[in-house]
Amino acid sequence: MKQMRFSLPLAACALLLISGCATTGKKSSDASTSYKAFSGTVTTIEKYGHAVTDIAFADMQAAGYEHGDIVTVTFGNGYTFDAPIVANYDVDRGAFLVRTNYADGFIAACINYGKMNEVANATTGVTLTVAMKEKAGYLEQYEVRSLVRTDKRNDYNSDESFANFRQAALGSIGKNILYRASHPTRTDWTRAPFVSSLIEAARIKTVVNMSDSEKELASYLASSNKERSAYYASLAAQNSVVCLSMNMDFTNDDFAANIVQGVRFMISHEGPYLLHCNEGKDRTGFIFVLLESLAGAKKADMLADYMESYVNFYHVEKNSRKYNIIAKANFEPMYAFIANGTTPAKGARAYLIKHGMSDAEVDALIAKLKGASKN
């Protein structure tokens, strides 16, 4: 069975049910002289500001480096930081990391929910060195935070769980109005055909695509893509899909501007609505907490809906230690950010108005979510 390790984008060490932060743990003796330091160059700056290098993780492993080790990264411009080696984004929100996945075996210097290129002035061509600081210094936390999923339908108990597809009819949101899912048409995404079939069965009329630019979506809808969704393509042809190409930082003003663009698109189009990103849990997770808060949903119901993505994707057991860690570190900061010291419904309205919507627009959005104008 092919397995892939994925991260929990956790928010703050104080919220974890484990001890320590990214620089804690058992230190190796004389780490600086016991392990070879690696030198390389930044080859690419990714969409979200992560700096991909030409240092191969396989070479580092051959020299004794592994996931869970803490290293010191020093750029040629003098900027330096300590960070754990992790597969994905297995660190707190805003924390540094050295990522090993997604770049054909080469490591990337990243900030979770942040832009390494801006913080470190790490442009393409900048040199860097990576040296051991603490052997296994982050290993315990890495093992708790990392997640495993497979891309085989037979490893999941339903098409819906495999696709991470479901409707959200919480609070005043009407039935068969608002749906969430993983990506319905992304290249090499084995879930895509299942998502496509499910959104067609739900008769989705309008899509808010939170992950892609129009150019990226066009490539996914090309005839050469074997996961191409003809149904999704038909919606795009009718101008019923909006592409937001959102970043991952829900506290960012650009993120909020995209949220407003997405919900305004919903107001001007008919449901049923599909909101998705790639997996349908991070950016999609936030917008659903926002909309469910606006609709007066109960906190426990919103939490259960948010966590269902982790149950679906990674088989995280409900009410397990890992389940509770994710809930405290991911859902709670979103919920608190939206509520902002008041009730969730008032906080959600204030969030939308702060970022440019009128009271009349918010009321129109609530009416759409209720299905008041549904044909």
N, C-alpha and C positions, 0 to 999 in steps of 0.2 A: 504494500500500500504506500503510495506516495504521500508524504506528509510535509507540511510547511509550518514553520514557526512564525508566529505573529505577536505583535506587541499589545500591551494595554497602555494607551496614552494617559498615564496616571498623572494626577494634578500636583499633589504636595506631599512631602514625606510625612508631615504631621498627620496626614489622613490614613497612612498605611497601618496595618495591623501587624507589621513586622518592625524590627528595630533598625535604626540606622538610616543613613542617606547614601548618596552615590559614592562618597569617599570613605565609607566605613568598611570594616571587615578585617580579616586577618592579613597582615602585611607579610610579604615575602622578605627574606633576608637579603640585603644587598641587591635589590631588584635592578638597580641601574647598571650594575656590572654583570649580572647573571644572564641577562637577555639582550640580544642584539637589538639595536635601534634601527628603524627603517626610515629611509628618506625617499621622498617622491615629489610629485607635482599635482596640483589641482588641474584636472582635465576638463571638467564640466561643472557648471552651476545648474542644478536642477530647478524645476518649476517653482519649488517652495524655498529656494535659497540654499539647499544643501550642497556641500562641496565634494564632488566625487574625485577620487585620486587615482593614480596609477599604481598604488600599492596593493598587491594581491593578498587577500586574506589567507590563501593557501600557503603562501610563503611565510606569513607570520605564524601560522599554525605549526609549520615545520620547525620554526625557531622556538616553539613552546608557548605561544600566545593562544588564548582561548576566550570564548564568551565568558563574561563575568570578571575578567581581569580589568584593572583600572590602568589607563595609560596617560601619559602627558603628551599633548600635541602642541608643537611649536611651529608656527608659520614663519616663512622667511622674512615677513614684515615685522616680526617681533611679537605678534599676538600669540598667547599661549593659554591653554586650559587643560584641566584634568577631566577625564570622562571614562565611563565603562565601555568595553567592547560588547555590543549587543547585536542581535540579528536584525531587529526592526527598530521600534521606537519604545523600548522597554524601560523608560525613565519617566521622571516627573515632567509635567508640563513646564516648559521653559528651561529644562536641563540640557546640558551638553551630552553628546553621545558619539561613539564611533560605530557606525552601522555597517554590517557586513552583507546584507541582502540588497537586491534590486539593481546592482550595477555590474553584472557579469563577473562576479567574484572579486571586485575591487572594493576597498573600504571607502566610506564617505564620512566626512566630518559634518555633524548636524547639530541643530538645536531643535528639540521637540516643540512644535508650535512656534518656531522662531526662524529667523533668516541668518544663517551662518555667514553668508556672503556680506551682509550689511554689518553685522556685529564685528566680524574679524577683518573686514575689507579683503575677503578672500576671493579674489578674482581668478579667472582662468590663467594658468601659468605661474601662479604663486607656488613656491616650494614649501615643503613642510617635513618635519620629522615626527615619528611616533616612537615613544620609548616606554618601557614598562615602569609603572609606579607601584602597583600593589597586585600581586598575584592572587587571583580569586577574591579580590576585595569586594566585589559586587555580586558574587556568584549566588548567594542565597536569595537576594532580591531578584536577580535575573530569572531564577527558576520559578519564583512565585509569579512574576509579572508576565513571562512569556507564555504564549498560547499556541496550541496546535490545532490546525484544521486540515482536512483533506479536500480534494477537488473531485471526489467520486460520489455520485448520487447514492450508491448503495450503502454508503456510510452514514446516511441520514434517514430519518424515519418518514419523511414526506417531501414532496416537491416544494411545499411552502417553506419548510425549515431549511432545505438546501438552498433555496433562492433568497432566504431571509425576507420573504414576502408576507405582508399582513396588512389588514386595514386597522385604522385607529378610530374607534367610535367612542371616545371618552368625553366626559363632560357633555357639552351641548353639540358636539360634532355628530352629524347624522350618520346613519348606517350607509355603507356602500358609497361613501363620498371621498374619503381620504385614505390613501394607501402608501406604503413604504416598501422598499425592496433594495436588493443589490443591483448592480448594473445590468440592464436588459440586453446590451448589444456590444459590449466591450470585446476586443480581440483577445483570443486565447483565454476567455473566461468561460469555463465549462458550465457555470450556472446560468449564463445568458439565455440559452434556449428555454430553460424552465421559467425564468422570469418573464420572457416574452410571451409564453403561452398563458401564464397566469394573468398578466396585465390585459391581454386580449380577452380572456374570459371575464375579467372584471369590467370590460368596456371602458377602459381609461380613455379620457378625451384630452386631458391636458397634462403635460409633464414639466416638472421643475428639475432640471439636471444640474446638480450642485458641483459636479466634479470637472466637467469638460468645457473647453472652449468650442466654438462653432467648428473650427478647423479639426479639432480632435474628434468631435462627433461625426463629422463628415467622413473621416477615415474609418470609423467604426461601421458606418453605414455603406461603405463601398462594397461592391459585389464580391470582391476578393476575400472579404472577411467571412469565414465559415460560421461565425457566431452572429452574423448580421440578423437583426430582427426586422422582418418585413413590416410588421405591425407598427413598430417604433418609427420606421422610415416613413410610413404613411402619415403618422402624426406630425413628423418633422416637415413633410411636404405641405401640410395644411397650416404651417406656422403655429403649431400647438405645442411646441417644445421651446423652452427658454434655457440657454446655456449660461451658467454663472461663473464657471471656472474659479471656484472659491478657494481661499487659503484655509488653513486649519485652526486659526486662532479666533475663537468666538468672542474674545474681548476686543478685537480689532475693529476699527471703524470701517475698513474696507469690507470686512466680513458682514457687518451690519448693513452696509449699503447694498450688498448682494442679497441679503435676506429680504430687504424692502423691495428690491427689483423682482425677486421671485414671488412674493405674496401679491404684489401689484399685478403681476402676470396672471395669477390665480383669479384675482378680482375681475379681470377683463376677459376671462375665459370660463367655460363651463366645466364642471366636474362630471364624472369622478376624476380625481387628481392623483397622480403618482409623483412622489418626491423621492429622489435617490441621489447617491453619490457613487462610490465604487462598491464598498461593502454594505453601505446603508446603515452605518452605526455611529459615525463621528459627526460629520456635518449634518447628515440626516437626523442623527440623534438630537442635536441641538434644536433644529427647526421644529421637530415634533414636540420637544419639551415646551418650546415657545408657544406653538399653536394649541397644544393641549392645556397649557396654563391659561391662555387667552379664553379658552372655552370653559374654564372653571373645573377642569378635571381634578380628581383627588391625587395627592402626592403619591400615595401608594400605587395607584393605577398607572401613573406616569413612570414611576420607577420600574414597575413590572414590564411595561412596554419597552422602555429603554434597554433593560437587561435581557429581553428576549433575543436580541441580536447576538449576545454572547452565548446564550443557550443554543441558538440555532447554528452559529458558525463554529463554535469551539467546544460544544458539549459541556459547557460550564454548568455544574449542578446547582440548582436553585438552593439558596440559603447555605451553600458551602462557604468555606473560608475565602476562597478565591472570588466567589460571587459577591460576597460582602465587601471585599477589598475594592473590586471594580465599582460597585455601587457607591461607596464612600468617596472614592477618588475621582470618578468620572461624572456620575449623575449629579451628585451633591453640589459640586462647583457650578455646573450649568444651572441647576435649579435655583441656587442662591444668587447667581448673577442676574437671572431673569427676575426673580422676586424683588431683589434689591431693597430688602428691609420692609417690604409691604406684602400684600397678598400676591400670589402668582398671577392672578388675572389682572390686577392693577399694574403689577410690574411689567407684564408682557405688553400691555397697552402703552405704558410709559416708554418702554424700549422702542416700540415702533414709531411713536410720535417724536421721540428724541431724535430719531434718525430720518425724519422728513415726512412721515405720514400724517394725515389729518385724522381727527376723530371720525369724520364721515367715512374715510377710507377704512379705518379699523372696524367700524360697524358693518361696512360692506363685506369685509373679509369674514367676520363672524357669521353674517348671513349666508355667505357661500359655504362655510364649513357646516352650517346647519342643513344645507341642501335646500334653502328657501327658493333658489332660482333654478333648481335642477329640473331638466326636462323629463 
